[in-house]
Amino acid sequence: MTAEFVAGDRVELVAMPADPDPVPPGTRGTIRRASVHRWTTGTFVQYDVAWDNGRTLAAIDPPDTLRLVPPEVDGAA
């Protein structure tokens, strides 16, 4: 498994199902760092995200789902 997104990418949260206080779906943010973690139970990617709403909660894939926001669609880029 490799990181799908890299630092500087603009993303939109699709879902954050396992977090008790999730970032709302549809919130956009900027990837600050991506790191792949390998454990005996599997592999996941941690994305440190600076969300546009001021939150800095990391997205963990899986189970969280992000989508890339193309620069021509994003007013904040």
C-alpha positions as CSV (number, residue, x, y, z in Angstrom):
1,M,0.0,0.0,0.0
2,T,1.2,3.5,-0.8
3,A,-0.2,6.9,-0.1
4,E,-2.7,8.0,-2.7
5,F,-2.3,11.7,-1.8
6,V,0.8,13.8,-1.0
7,A,1.6,17.0,0.9
8,G,-0.1,19.9,-0.7
9,D,-2.9,18.0,-2.3
10,R,-6.4,19.4,-1.8
11,V,-8.9,16.8,-0.7
12,E,-12.5,16.5,0.3
13,L,-13.7,14.1,3.0
14,V,-16.2,11.5,1.8
15,A,-16.6,9.6,5.0
16,M,-15.0,9.3,8.5
17,P,-17.1,6.4,9.9
18,A,-15.1,5.3,12.9
19,D,-14.4,8.7,14.6
20,P,-16.6,9.7,17.5
21,D,-16.3,13.4,16.5
22,P,-15.7,13.3,12.8
23,V,-14.9,16.1,10.4
24,P,-18.2,16.6,8.4
25,P,-18.4,14.9,5.0
26,G,-17.8,17.4,2.2
27,T,-15.2,19.4,4.2
28,R,-12.2,20.3,2.2
29,G,-8.6,20.5,3.4
30,T,-4.9,20.3,2.5
31,I,-2.7,17.3,3.1
32,R,0.2,18.3,5.3
33,R,1.8,14.8,5.5
34,A,1.1,11.2,4.5
35,S,2.7,8.2,6.2
36,V,2.2,4.5,5.6
37,H,2.0,2.3,8.7
38,R,2.4,-1.5,8.5
39,W,1.2,-3.7,11.3
40,T,0.7,-7.4,11.7
41,T,-3.0,-6.8,11.3
42,G,-2.7,-4.8,8.1
43,T,-1.5,-1.5,6.5
44,F,-3.0,1.9,6.7
45,V,-2.1,5.4,5.6
46,Q,-2.4,8.4,8.0
47,Y,-3.0,11.7,6.3
48,D,-2.4,14.8,8.5
49,V,-4.9,17.3,7.1
50,A,-5.4,21.0,7.7
51,W,-9.1,21.2,7.2
52,D,-10.7,24.4,5.9
53,N,-13.0,24.5,9.0
54,G,-10.0,24.8,11.3
55,R,-9.7,21.2,12.4
56,T,-6.5,19.3,12.2
57,L,-7.8,15.8,12.7
58,A,-5.9,13.1,10.7
59,A,-7.7,10.9,8.2
60,I,-6.9,7.2,8.5
61,D,-7.3,5.1,5.3
62,P,-8.9,2.7,5.8
63,P,-11.6,3.3,7.1
64,D,-11.7,7.0,6.2
65,T,-12.3,8.0,2.6
66,L,-11.0,11.1,0.8
67,R,-11.2,12.3,-2.8
68,L,-8.9,14.6,-4.6
69,V,-10.2,18.1,-5.4
70,P,-8.8,19.2,-8.8
71,P,-7.2,22.7,-8.6
72,E,-9.6,24.0,-11.3
73,V,-12.6,23.1,-9.1
74,D,-11.1,24.4,-5.8
75,G,-11.5,28.1,-5.0
76,A,-8.9,27.8,-2.2
77,A,-6.0,26.5,-4.3
